[in-house]
Amino acid sequence: MNKQVWLPQMTLGNGTMDASHRALMAAFSQVAASDDTTFAVDFAALTAAMETDFRDEEESMEKIDFPGIRTHREAHARVLSAMHHAMSEVQSGNFTSAREAISYLPDWFMLHITTLDAALALALELADTNEAANG
């Protein structure tokens, strides 16, 4: 089974988050399929996309004073740290650790989406509902 596919249980009902997550899954697939001639560029693009997605989520958490922000940020920081570490090796022409990281990302991402991101999506929905009611 191709682990870099979008699954129904990854849908959170938040259009912005769902679109971003779908794009990241597509980027995982692209990097996983990359040969050595395009791997470095594709891996760098994926890392940048993850940084953007995580930054956007963290800004959303700050706006609503999300109680789980610390745990969520730490999860982002851990995976980005691994990506940055692997990037330094990619830049030296060694793709082994980066390819290994790519193989683990879909499982990590599924867990992240269905736990931490699901809680954030619910909190954002509740914040929108409260804002509309108090509007």
C-alpha positions, 0 to 999 in steps of 0.5 A, spaced: 500 500 500 502 506 498 502 510 504 502 517 501 495 517 500 489 521 503 485 517 507 478 519 509 479 519 516 484 525 515 479 530 513 477 534 519 472 539 516 476 545 516 477 547 509 484 550 510 487 545 514 484 539 509 487 543 503 494 544 506 494 537 509 492 534 502 498 538 499 503 535 504 500 528 502 501 530 495 508 533 496 510 526 501 508 522 494 512 526 490 519 526 494 518 519 495 518 517 488 523 522 486 530 519 484 537 522 486 537 528 480 530 531 483 530 529 490 534 534 494 529 540 490 523 536 492 525 534 499 527 542 500 520 544 497 517 539 502 520 541 508 518 549 506 511 547 505 511 543 512 514 549 515 509 554 512 503 549 514 506 548 521 507 556 522 499 557 519 497 552 524 501 555 530 498 562 528 491 560 528 492 557 535 495 563 538 489 567 535 484 563 539 489 562 545 489 554 544 490 550 550 494 545 547 499 550 543 505 547 547 504 540 545 502 541 538 508 546 537 513 541 540 510 536 535 512 540 530 518 542 532 521 535 533 519 533 526 522 539 523 528 538 527 529 531 523 527 534 517 532 540 518 538 534 520 536 530 514 537 536 509 544 538 512 545 531 509 542 531 503 546 538 501 552 533 502 549 528 497 547 523 502 540 521 501 539 515 506 536 519 512 532 523 508 529 517 505 528 514 511 525 520 514 520 520 508 518 513 509 516 515 516 512 521 515 505 519 512 504 515 519 507 520 523 502 525 519 496 520 520 497 520 527 498 528 528 492 529 524 487 525 527 489 527 534 493 534 535 490 537 528 483 534 530 483 538 537 485 544 533 480 544 528 474 543 533 477 548 537 477 553 531 470 551 529 468 552 537 471 559 536 468 561 530 461 559 533 462 563 539 464 569 535 458 568 530 454 568 536 457 574 540 458 577 533 
